[in-house]
Amino acid sequence: MFFFLIVPLFLALFYKPIAYLCGRFLNNKSKRENYFMKHISNFLRSKSWNVFLFLYLALPLFAQKEYKIDQVSVVNVGDGRLLFQELKTEKALNGEHRIIDGYHSAYVLASFKDGFYDGGYKEYVDNILITEGSYKEGRKDGLFKINSKFDGKLKEEKSYKEGKLDGTSKSYFTTGKVESERNFRMGKEHGKQLSYESDGTLRKEHNYKDGKQVGKQYTFLKGTYDLYETVYFNEEGFQDGEYSSVFTFGSPRILGSYKNGKKNGRWTTFAESGDTLMIETYLDGKEDGLHVSFANGSGVRQKEYYMKNDRKDGLYREYNLENGELRYEATYQAGRLHGKERRLIVSNRFDYWETSTYVNGRQNGPFEARYVKNDQLRECGEYKNGHRVGRWKRYTIDGKLEKEWDEN
């Protein structure tokens, strides 16, 4: 027993010279990357006390198996597997080994066959078991359990077959209740995907077939509004059919439809009060047709215009939110202003309408402004490429010339 007590004390006092000598010895060796005890001098400086306590104290006290210390190289063979070999002899590992990263407090206890993981596998961090499972010929096979590195509680369970997810995978809340559940078949999601709130309330229920979503998909969305979303997928994995998101009290938020993964037809958005907020029309995923928006609360029409291939095309109008009267109108062509534009200017004295002409998005041609009260001319002139040019005039509301000037 004296031997097991004096050796750690000796190492604690003289670890720096030992680290220096070991470092000099290893630094003259091959530069080949190794997984175990890389740069042993640094390892001894930072980990010597813990490591040697384990070797000389923990082993006799707990009768744990003693592992020979060797340097090991790791080779990625290119098919997702890792090949472990003794660094000096390039001999493949066999049997049970403990793999330690000298820079961290993590280690792996695993069985090997011909250099590949084969059999039981355990991974520890700060002596807490965080991963437990099994391998077959270097590939994950069977149930893997992943635990929290803080308290060791179960976080996830995943089933594998030939290195691919196969079967049911689960994640857990810290309380132990199921947080999510997914099903796989040879690496592809297949079956139900479920997720829950911490109180057990179902938050999501999706259906998969060979990695694609199919059939009805239900999701509970949390955000500005809590909503229940329902959408349907066809056998090819595209959204197809009716779409709805509904407030938790039952009234619709959005109603629409998909065709082969693209929005199609009329889509309507509603307020919590049930008032319509917006109407859109789609064709093959692009907005095409009438678009109308309404003010929340009053239901007054706010904007209306036409779209073609996701761009404004045709008449565009905006309305006063207080009284619903027209305050702006223009004509678009392929997303650009093209033709007449009328804009209501509200003034402290007299309101007036401005009328401009646009060609391919640029203001070109005659301009005039007329008083709302009596339709008398207020101002007139001409634009060229977005700039005022030529002679301009301004009049009072009773028709008298107020100002006349030239624009360069």
C-alpha positions as CSV (number, residue, x, y, z in Angstrom):
1,M,0.0,0.0,0.0
2,F,3.0,2.3,0.7
3,F,4.0,1.9,-2.9
4,F,0.7,3.1,-4.2
5,L,0.9,6.2,-1.9
6,I,4.5,7.2,-2.5
7,V,4.5,6.9,-6.3
8,P,1.9,9.7,-6.9
9,L,3.7,11.9,-4.5
10,F,7.0,11.4,-6.3
11,L,5.3,12.2,-9.6
12,A,3.6,15.3,-8.3
13,L,7.0,16.6,-7.1
14,F,9.0,15.7,-10.2
15,Y,6.5,15.8,-13.1
16,K,8.3,18.7,-14.9
17,P,11.6,16.9,-15.4
18,I,9.7,13.8,-16.4
19,A,7.6,15.8,-18.8
20,Y,10.8,17.4,-20.3
21,L,12.6,14.1,-20.8
22,C,9.5,12.4,-22.3
23,G,8.9,15.3,-24.5
24,R,12.5,15.3,-25.8
25,F,12.3,11.6,-26.5
26,L,9.0,11.7,-28.4
27,N,9.8,14.9,-30.3
28,N,12.6,13.0,-32.1
29,K,10.1,10.3,-33.2
30,S,7.9,10.2,-36.3
31,K,5.7,13.3,-36.9
32,R,2.8,11.0,-37.8
33,E,-0.5,12.1,-36.2
34,N,-1.5,9.9,-33.2
35,Y,-4.7,9.9,-31.3
36,F,-3.5,8.7,-27.9
37,M,-1.1,10.8,-25.7
38,K,-0.3,13.3,-28.5
39,H,2.6,15.5,-27.5
40,I,3.2,13.6,-24.2
41,S,5.1,16.4,-22.6
42,N,2.1,18.7,-22.6
43,F,-0.1,15.8,-21.5
44,L,2.1,15.1,-18.5
45,R,2.2,18.8,-17.5
46,S,-1.5,19.2,-17.6
47,K,-2.8,15.6,-16.7
48,S,-0.1,13.8,-14.8
49,W,-1.7,13.9,-11.4
50,N,-5.1,12.6,-12.5
51,V,-3.6,9.9,-14.9
52,F,-1.1,8.5,-12.4
53,L,-3.6,8.5,-9.5
54,F,-5.9,6.5,-11.7
55,L,-3.1,4.0,-12.5
56,Y,-1.7,3.5,-9.1
57,L,-4.6,4.3,-6.7
58,A,-7.8,3.7,-8.5
59,L,-6.8,0.3,-9.8
60,P,-6.1,-1.4,-6.5
61,L,-9.0,0.2,-4.8
62,F,-11.6,-0.7,-7.4
63,A,-9.9,-3.6,-9.1
64,Q,-10.2,-2.0,-12.5
65,K,-8.4,-3.5,-15.5
66,E,-5.0,-2.1,-16.2
67,Y,-4.3,-0.9,-19.8
68,K,-0.9,-0.7,-21.4
69,I,0.1,2.8,-22.5
70,D,0.9,3.0,-26.2
71,Q,0.7,5.6,-28.9
72,V,-2.0,4.9,-31.5
73,S,-2.6,6.2,-35.0
74,V,-6.1,6.6,-36.5
75,V,-6.7,6.3,-40.2
76,N,-10.0,7.3,-41.9
77,V,-10.5,4.5,-44.4
78,G,-12.9,6.5,-46.5
79,D,-16.2,4.6,-45.9
80,G,-17.1,6.2,-42.6
81,R,-14.9,3.8,-40.5
82,L,-11.8,4.5,-38.5
83,L,-8.8,2.2,-38.4
84,F,-6.8,2.1,-35.2
85,Q,-3.2,0.9,-35.2
86,E,-0.2,0.9,-32.9
87,L,2.0,3.8,-34.0
88,K,5.3,1.9,-33.9
89,T,4.3,-1.4,-35.4
90,E,1.2,-0.4,-37.4
91,K,-0.4,-3.5,-35.9
92,A,-4.2,-3.3,-35.8
93,L,-5.8,-3.0,-32.4
94,N,-7.7,-6.1,-31.1
95,G,-9.5,-6.6,-27.9
96,E,-10.5,-4.0,-25.3
97,H,-8.6,-0.7,-25.3
98,R,-8.9,2.7,-23.6
99,I,-8.4,5.6,-26.0
100,I,-7.4,8.9,-24.3
101,D,-7.0,12.3,-25.8
102,G,-4.1,13.9,-23.8
103,Y,-5.5,17.4,-24.1
104,H,-9.0,16.6,-22.7
105,S,-10.6,14.8,-19.9
106,A,-12.4,12.5,-22.3
107,Y,-11.7,8.9,-23.1
108,V,-13.2,6.0,-24.9
109,L,-13.4,2.4,-23.7
110,A,-14.1,0.1,-26.6
111,S,-13.6,-3.3,-28.1
112,F,-11.6,-3.7,-31.4
113,K,-11.3,-6.3,-34.1
114,D,-8.7,-6.0,-36.9
115,G,-8.3,-2.3,-35.9
116,F,-12.0,-1.4,-36.1
117,Y,-14.5,-0.8,-33.4
118,D,-16.3,-4.1,-32.8
119,G,-18.4,-4.7,-29.7
120,G,-19.1,-2.5,-26.7
121,Y,-18.3,1.2,-26.9
122,K,-18.4,3.7,-24.0
123,E,-17.3,7.3,-24.1
124,Y,-16.6,9.3,-20.9
125,V,-16.1,13.0,-20.1
126,D,-14.9,13.9,-16.6
127,N,-15.7,10.3,-15.7
128,I,-19.3,10.7,-16.7
129,L,-20.6,8.1,-19.2
130,I,-22.0,10.2,-22.1
131,T,-22.2,7.7,-24.9
132,E,-22.9,3.9,-24.8
133,G,-23.5,1.6,-27.6
134,S,-22.0,-1.1,-29.8
135,Y,-20.2,-1.5,-33.1
136,K,-19.9,-4.2,-35.7
137,E,-17.0,-4.2,-38.1
138,G,-16.4,-0.5,-37.5
139,R,-20.0,0.6,-37.9
140,K,-22.6,1.5,-35.3
141,D,-24.9,-1.3,-34.7
142,G,-27.7,-1.5,-32.2
143,L,-28.9,1.0,-29.5
144,F,-26.8,4.0,-28.6
145,K,-27.6,6.0,-25.5
146,I,-26.3,9.6,-25.2
147,N,-26.3,11.2,-21.7
148,S,-25.8,14.7,-20.4
149,K,-22.2,15.5,-19.7
150,F,-23.3,17.6,-16.7
151,D,-25.4,15.1,-14.7
152,G,-25.3,11.8,-16.7
153,K,-29.0,11.8,-17.4
154,L,-30.3,10.2,-20.6
155,K,-30.7,12.7,-23.4
156,E,-31.1,10.6,-26.5
157,E,-31.5,7.1,-27.8
158,K,-30.7,6.1,-31.3
159,S,-30.9,2.7,-33.1
160,Y,-28.4,1.8,-35.8
161,K,-28.0,-1.0,-38.3
162,E,-24.8,-1.2,-40.4
163,G,-23.9,2.3,-39.4
164,K,-27.2,3.8,-40.5
165,L,-30.1,5.0,-38.3
166,D,-32.6,2.2,-38.2
167,G,-35.6,2.0,-35.8
168,T,-36.8,4.5,-33.3
169,S,-34.7,7.5,-32.1
170,K,-35.8,9.4,-29.0
171,S,-34.7,12.6,-27.2
172,Y,-35.7,13.4,-23.6
173,F,-36.4,16.4,-21.4
174,T,-34.3,16.7,-18.2
175,T,-37.4,15.4,-16.4
176,G,-37.2,12.1,-18.3
177,K,-40.2,12.7,-20.4
178,V,-40.0,12.1,-24.2
179,E,-39.3,15.3,-26.2
180,S,-39.2,13.9,-29.7
181,E,-39.5,10.6,-31.5
182,R,-38.4,9.7,-35.0
183,N,-38.3,6.5,-37.0
184,F,-35.8,5.5,-39.6
185,R,-35.2,2.7,-42.0
186,M,-31.6,2.2,-43.2
187,G,-30.7,5.9,-42.8
188,K,-33.9,7.3,-44.1
189,E,-36.7,8.7,-42.0
190,H,-39.7,6.3,-42.3
191,G,-42.8,6.5,-40.2
192,K,-44.0,9.0,-37.7
193,Q,-42.0,12.0,-36.4
194,L,-43.4,13.3,-33.1
195,S,-42.4,16.1,-30.8
196,Y,-43.9,17.2,-27.4
197,E,-44.0,20.1,-25.0
198,S,-42.5,19.5,-21.6
199,D,-46.1,18.9,-20.2
200,G,-46.7,16.1,-22.8
201,T,-48.7,18.2,-25.2
202,L,-48.2,17.0,-28.8
203,R,-46.4,19.7,-30.8
204,K,-45.7,18.0,-34.1
205,E,-46.8,14.9,-35.9
206,H,-45.3,14.4,-39.3
207,N,-45.3,11.3,-41.5
208,Y,-42.4,10.0,-43.6
209,K,-41.8,7.4,-46.2
210,D,-38.3,6.5,-47.5
211,G,-37.0,9.9,-46.3
212,K,-39.9,12.0,-47.8
213,Q,-42.8,13.6,-46.0
214,V,-46.1,12.1,-47.1
215,G,-49.7,12.5,-46.1
216,K,-51.0,14.8,-43.4
217,Q,-48.5,16.9,-41.4
218,Y,-49.5,18.6,-38.2
219,T,-47.4,21.2,-36.3
220,F,-48.1,23.4,-33.3
221,L,-46.3,26.7,-34.0
222,K,-45.3,29.1,-31.2
223,G,-44.6,32.7,-32.0
224,T,-46.4,36.0,-32.1
225,Y,-49.5,33.8,-32.4
226,D,-49.9,30.2,-31.3
227,L,-51.1,28.3,-34.3
228,Y,-52.0,24.8,-35.4
229,E,-50.6,24.1,-38.9
230,T,-51.9,21.4,-41.2
231,V,-50.4,20.6,-44.6
232,Y,-50.5,17.6,-46.9
233,F,-47.7,16.0,-49.0
234,N,-48.0,13.7,-52.0
235,E,-46.0,10.5,-52.6
236,E,-43.2,12.4,-54.2
237,G,-42.7,14.4,-51.0
238,F,-44.2,17.7,-52.3
239,Q,-46.8,19.8,-50.5
240,D,-50.0,19.1,-52.3
241,G,-53.6,20.0,-51.3
242,E,-55.1,22.2,-48.7
243,Y,-53.1,24.2,-46.3
244,S,-54.3,25.8,-43.1
245,S,-53.0,27.5,-40.0
246,V,-55.5,28.0,-37.2
247,F,-55.5,30.0,-34.0
248,T,-55.7,27.9,-30.9
249,F,-59.3,29.1,-30.3
250,G,-60.3,27.6,-33.7
251,S,-60.5,30.6,-36.1
252,P,-58.3,30.4,-39.3
253,R,-55.1,32.4,-39.6
254,I,-54.2,31.4,-43.2
255,L,-56.0,29.3,-45.7
256,G,-54.6,28.2,-49.1
257,S,-53.5,25.3,-51.2
258,Y,-50.5,23.7,-52.8
259,K,-49.9,21.9,-56.1
260,N,-46.7,19.8,-56.4
261,G,-44.9,21.9,-53.8
262,K,-46.0,25.3,-55.1
263,K,-48.6,27.7,-53.9
264,N,-51.6,27.6,-56.2
265,G,-54.9,29.5,-56.2
266,R,-56.3,31.9,-53.6
267,W,-54.5,32.4,-50.3
268,T,-56.3,34.4,-47.5
269,T,-54.9,35.7,-44.2
270,F,-57.1,36.6,-41.3
271,A,-56.9,38.6,-38.1
272,E,-57.7,37.2,-34.6
273,S,-61.0,39.0,-34.9
274,G,-61.8,37.0,-38.0
275,D,-61.4,40.1,-40.3
276,T,-59.7,39.4,-43.6
277,L,-56.2,41.0,-43.8
278,M,-55.0,39.9,-47.2
279,I,-56.0,38.1,-50.3
280,E,-53.3,36.7,-52.7
281,T,-53.6,34.7,-55.9
282,Y,-50.9,32.2,-57.0
283,L,-50.1,30.2,-60.0
284,D,-47.3,27.6,-59.9
285,G,-45.7,29.2,-56.8
286,K,-45.7,32.7,-58.2
287,E,-48.1,35.5,-57.2
288,D,-50.4,35.9,-60.2
289,G,-53.7,37.9,-60.1
290,L,-55.4,40.1,-57.7
291,H,-53.7,41.1,-54.4
292,V,-55.8,43.0,-51.8
293,S,-54.8,44.0,-48.2
294,F,-57.1,45.4,-45.5
295,A,-56.5,47.4,-42.4
296,N,-56.6,45.4,-39.2
297,G,-59.5,46.3,-37.0
298,S,-61.4,48.5,-39.4
299,G,-61.5,46.2,-42.4
300,V,-60.9,49.2,-44.7
301,R,-59.2,48.3,-48.0
302,Q,-55.6,49.4,-47.8
303,K,-54.0,48.3,-51.1
304,E,-55.1,46.5,-54.3
305,Y,-53.1,45.6,-57.3
306,Y,-52.5,42.9,-59.9
307,M,-49.5,40.6,-60.1
308,K,-48.0,38.6,-62.9
309,N,-45.1,36.2,-62.4
310,D,-44.4,37.7,-58.9
311,R,-44.3,41.3,-60.3
312,K,-46.8,44.1,-60.3
313,D,-48.6,44.3,-63.6
314,G,-51.6,46.5,-64.3
315,L,-53.5,48.9,-62.0
316,Y,-52.2,49.6,-58.5
317,R,-54.2,51.5,-55.8
318,E,-53.7,52.6,-52.2
319,Y,-56.5,53.9,-49.9
320,N,-56.8,56.2,-46.9
321,L,-57.0,53.9,-43.8
322,E,-59.4,56.3,-42.0
323,N,-62.1,56.8,-44.6
324,G,-61.2,54.3,-47.4
325,E,-60.8,57.0,-50.1
326,L,-58.3,56.7,-52.9
327,R,-55.0,58.4,-52.2
328,Y,-52.7,56.8,-54.9
329,E,-53.0,55.0,-58.2
330,A,-50.5,54.0,-60.9
331,T,-50.0,51.5,-63.7
332,Y,-47.3,48.9,-63.7
333,Q,-45.8,46.8,-66.5
334,A,-43.5,43.9,-65.6
335,G,-42.8,45.3,-62.2
336,R,-42.1,48.9,-63.3
337,L,-44.2,52.0,-63.3
338,H,-45.4,52.5,-66.8
339,G,-48.1,55.1,-67.7
340,K,-50.0,57.5,-65.5
341,E,-49.4,58.0,-61.8
342,R,-51.7,60.0,-59.5
343,R,-50.8,60.9,-56.0
344,L,-52.9,62.8,-53.4
345,I,-50.8,65.5,-51.5
346,V,-52.3,66.5,-48.2
347,S,-51.4,70.1,-47.3
348,N,-52.1,72.5,-44.4
349,R,-53.8,74.8,-46.9
350,F,-55.2,73.0,-50.0
351,D,-54.9,69.4,-50.9
352,Y,-54.0,68.6,-54.5
353,W,-53.5,65.7,-56.9
354,E,-50.2,65.2,-58.8
355,T,-50.3,63.4,-62.1
356,S,-47.1,62.1,-63.7
357,T,-46.2,60.0,-66.7
358,Y,-43.7,57.0,-66.4
359,V,-41.9,55.0,-69.1
360,N,-40.2,51.8,-68.0
361,G,-39.9,53.1,-64.4
362,R,-38.5,56.5,-65.3
363,Q,-40.6,59.8,-65.0
364,N,-40.9,61.1,-68.5
365,G,-43.4,63.5,-70.1
366,P,-45.9,66.1,-68.9
367,F,-46.6,66.7,-65.2
368,E,-49.5,68.6,-63.6
369,A,-51.0,69.2,-60.2
370,R,-54.6,70.2,-59.6
371,Y,-56.4,71.4,-56.5
372,V,-58.9,69.0,-55.0
373,K,-61.3,71.7,-54.0
374,N,-62.0,73.2,-57.5
375,D,-59.9,71.1,-59.9
376,Q,-57.9,74.3,-60.9
377,L,-54.4,73.9,-62.2
378,R,-51.8,74.3,-59.4
379,E,-48.5,73.4,-61.2
380,C,-47.4,72.2,-64.7
381,G,-44.2,71.3,-66.4
382,E,-42.3,68.4,-67.9
383,Y,-39.9,65.6,-66.8
384,K,-37.2,63.9,-68.8
385,N,-35.4,60.8,-67.4
386,G,-36.6,61.6,-63.9
387,H,-35.6,65.3,-63.9
388,R,-37.6,68.5,-64.4
389,V,-36.8,70.3,-67.6
390,G,-38.1,73.4,-69.5
391,R,-40.6,76.0,-68.4
392,W,-42.6,75.4,-65.1
393,K,-45.6,77.4,-63.8
394,R,-47.5,77.5,-60.5
395,Y,-50.9,79.0,-59.8
396,T,-53.0,80.0,-56.8
397,I,-56.3,78.2,-56.1
398,D,-58.3,81.0,-57.9
399,G,-56.3,80.5,-61.1
400,K,-53.8,83.4,-60.8
401,L,-50.2,82.8,-61.9
402,E,-48.0,82.7,-58.8
403,K,-44.6,81.7,-60.1
404,E,-42.9,80.9,-63.4
405,W,-39.4,79.5,-63.8
406,D,-37.0,77.5,-66.0
407,E,-35.6,74.1,-65.0
408,N,-32.1,73.2,-66.4
